Structures are given as C-alpha cells and as structure tokens.
Amino acid sequence: MCHRHRTAATHLEPTLINGRVYKVFSKS
C-alpha cells in the first residue's frame, strides 16, 4: 500500500480513506 520505510514485515499503519483514518495491516 504505502511505500515508505519497511521496518516490519507485518505492521499496522494508519490509512486515510474518505477523510477517515483506518488502521490496516500491511503485508509486504
């Protein structure tokens, strides 16, 4: 999803969807 710093393989990152913040699991 967000290509930032890959420190953890699976981490929770806040994502803005329709102006609301959702904490989603990003695996990569």
ZIVEN-V873754 format. One line per field, one symbol per residue. ss: DSSP state (a for helix, b for strand, c for the rest). phi: phi as a letter, one per 40 degrees, with the letter a starting at -180 (. if undefined). burial: + if it has 24 or more other C-alpha atoms within 12 Angstrom, else -. A space follows every 10 residues. Layout:
ss->???
phi->???
burial->???
This chain:
ss->cccccccccb bbbbbbbccb bbbbbbbc
phi->.ccbcccbcb acbcbcbfgb cbcbcbba
burial->---------- ---------- --------
